[in-house]
Amino acid sequence: MTRSILITGGSRGLGRACALHLARTEQAHLILLGRDEAALAATAEAVRQAGGTAEAHGADVTDRPRLAAIARTLGPVGGLVAAAAISGMTAVDGDSDAFFDEILAADLTGPWNTVRAFLPRMGSGGRIVLVSSVLGRFGVPGYGAYCAAKHGVHGLAKALALELIGRGIVVNAVAPGWVDTDMAQTGIRQIAAATGQTEAETRAQAEAAVPVKRFFQPEEIAQGIAWLLNPANTMQVGQCLNLDGGVVQS
């Protein structure tokens, strides 16, 4: 039976990679949410070419009424990936209050809003994956909002896992390290500007801090997320799967 899997942030990055992976491997029906409707439509077409089916809904995960309206149009949802996120520096000495609030609204409250909206469409056997980050495992100077949000995602996954396992719904999180996405490229530029290094120097330094000495492709992270979505995963509950090349070993 074809599963319907909802993915936020489906227009690019990890969300797009997950959609294409699930289309190729299980011919899933992908329910794609994102703010960039043109890019979202392109992902939907790529899903169809990869063997799946897709529907695209323009939505911001901070917009609760919009999420609820979409949920009312859907049938059963077998899986959910909360991948939508924003990032950026929020130095404590800077004029960053508004951006701090924006990051927490998208990256922490957003997954909560998404689960709340679509949970009524999910029955026993459902799988939920919240996308965190290695910055949810430790702190990085200047990234207070992003670190706080991603640490919060870990706590949210743990609490939801215990709350929902009685309904047969399995909740986990993933913590990717450096992945070659637009977000990562923006991060490299910002760190380079803040430290006075070139972007090449900044990237080399970041790669050197990873035991396997490289960044990862979105498809690699998608494979880990797909495992947590798989009905065969009956043992990992409330866990955070590190997908970082050995940066965090716990």
Secondary structure, DSSP 4 states (H G I P E B T S, - for coil): -PPEEEEETTTSHHHHHHHHHHHHHH-PEEEEEES-HHHHHHHHHHHHHTT-EEEEEE--TT-HHHHHHHHHT-----EEEE---------TTSS-HHHHHHHHIIIIIHHHHHHHHHGGG--TT-EEEEE--GGGTS--TT-HHHHHHHHHHHHHHHHHHHHHGGGT-EEEEEEE-SBSSHHHHHHHHHHHHHHT--HHHHHHHHHHTSTT-S-B-HHHHHHHHHHHHSTT--S--S-EEEESSSS---
